[in-house]
Amino acid sequence: YKDAILDFDEAIKINPYFSIAYLNRGMAKNHLQKYNNAILDFNKAIELNPTDYNAYFNRGLSNTELNKYNTAIEDYNTAIELNPNFDLAYAFRGSLKNEFKKYNEAIIDCNKAIEINPNSYQAYGNRGNSRKGLGDYKGAIFDFNKTIEINPNNKFAFIQRGLSKISINEKDSACLDFSKAGELGYTEAYELIKEFCN
């Protein structure tokens, strides 16, 4: 990503009004976890092209990483206004609504994302978290199953499905999920195994 940033720097020197270069440089900075710097690039991309829904969405991702959830939701709202079929914006806005325990609102967003893109593992995972938050553990397990079906290496879905199974006394199956999450690199899964499985 560092080389890409240098390339975008050059493109911007040649044409300082090239909004896509700012957008792409911001995305590269996001990958390097330089969120505040990324936001500056997304701001410039938006200034140059106020209808670029990707710039709002990516700025929302940066704001999410900085725990600026209300600001991120505003960015996702704008991205959706500009592109009502932007499934990821609905899915990520739903995720943030979960942070505020607005589970029913989050489910509406995730349902919309799934309607637009039936393979949105992010939407299924976020809706699973919403259902888990509402105590609908079987509904949550269904959604985590779909997440894993679409994205079999999603360690977080295994963890959340395992926790949902613990809540309905399916301990053996939950422990298998925790173990799989551990195999996928989620080392905290082993703490859950110690707590629930030994």
N, C-alpha and C positions, 0 to 999 in steps of 0.2 A: 504493500500500500504506500510505502514511503516513496518508491519510484513513481507511482501513479500521481502522487501529490506533486512531485517535481514536474511531471508532464503537464498537469493542470495549471501549475504556476506559469509555465511557459506559454500555454494557450491563453491564459488571462493577460499576460504581458503583451501578446500579439493583438488580442481583442478583449479589452476590459469590459465589453458589453456582452460577452458570451456566457449567458446565464447557465447553460448546461455544464460548462466547466466549473462554475462555482458549486452547482448541485453535486457533481461527481466528486469534486475535491472534498466537499463536506461529507459525502458518504464514505470516502476513504478515511477521513479523520474520525468518523464514527467508529469504523473498524479498529482504529488505533486507540479508541477510548478517549479521544481528545474532544469531548462533547462541547465544551464552551467555544472552542475554535470552530468546530463544525457548525454550530449555530450561527456564527458570524457569516460563514459561507452561505448557509441556507437563507439568512436574511437578505444577503446581496442577490441571490438567485430570485427571491421573491420580489425584491425591489425592481429587478430587471424584467421579470415575467410574473406578474401578480396572479396569473391563472395556472401556475405550475403546481398542481396538486401533489406531485412527488416531493417538492421542496417543503411543503407544509407537513407532509407525512414524515419525512426524514427529520425535520426539526422536532416533530412530536416524539420521535424515537430518542433523540438527544435529550429532550426535556424529561422524558420518562427516566432515562438513566441518571439524570441529575435530581430525581425525585420531585420534579416540578410537575406534579400530576395534573393540576388544574390547567396549567399552561399547555401541557401536552394534549389534554382533551380538547382545548380550543383549536390546536393545530389539526387534530384529527377531524374535528367538526368542519373546519374549512376545507380540508382535503375531500371530505364527503360531499360538501356543498358543490365543489368544483367537479367532482367525479362521483356521482351517486352509486356507481357500480364498483367502487374500490373496496374489495372484500377485506383486505388487510387493515384498512383504516377502521372498519367496523370491528374487526376482531381485536385490534389493539386498544380501541376505545373501550370495548367490553372488558378487557383485562384491567384497565384502570378503574372502571366502575366497580369491579370486584374489590379493588383496594379500598374503596369507600363503602364497601358492604352494600352496594346498590345492585344486588344479585339479579333481581327481576329485570332491571334496565340492561344489565350486562347480557342476560339471556336474549333479550330482544336484538341487541347488536350482533351477538354471535349467530342467532338464527338468520339474520339478514346476510351475514358473511357466508354462511353455509348455503343459503338460497342462491347467492351469486356464484359461489365456488364450492361445490360439494366435496372437494378434496382439501379444504382448508383445515389442516390439522391444528393450526393455531386457534381457529374458532371452536373446534370440538374440545380442545384442551381447556380453553377459557370458559366455555359453557360447562364443562365438567367441574371446574373450580366453582362456578356459580352454583351449580346444583349441590355440590358438596357443602358450600356455605349455607344453603337452605336446608340441609339435612336430607336431601334426596340422594342417598348414597347409591342406590341402584341406577338412577338416571345418570349420576356422575360416572359410575363404572361403565355404562354404555358409551358415554362420550370419550372416556379414556381408552376404551377398546377401539373406537373409531380412530382416535389419534394414533394409536400404536399400529393399527392396520395401515394407515396412510404413511406413517413415519416410524418404522419399527425400531429406530435407534433413539427415540425420544425418552431419555432417562427420567425426565420430570413427570411424564405421563405414567411411567411405571410406579414412581414414588406416590403420586396422587391416587392412582388406582389402588395401590397397596393400602394406603391410609383409609380410603373409602371402604375397602374390604374389612379392615380391622374394625371399622365402625359397625359392620353388620356381622361380626363374629366369623369371618372367613379367614381365620388366622393363617392356615397352611398356604393358601393361595396368595395371601398378602405377602408372606415371607418369600415366596418365589419371585414376586414382583420386586421386592426390596433387593433380593439377590441379583436379579437381572439389571436393575439400576446401578448396582455396584459394579457389575461386569462392564457396564457402559461408561464407567468413569465417575459416577456420582458417589464419592467416598463417604458422604454423610449417610448413605444407605446402610452402612455397617453399624452405625449407631442405632438405627431403627431396628435392625436385626437383633442387636443386643437387648433392646428394650422390649420388643414384642415376640421374638422368636426363640429365645433360649430359656 
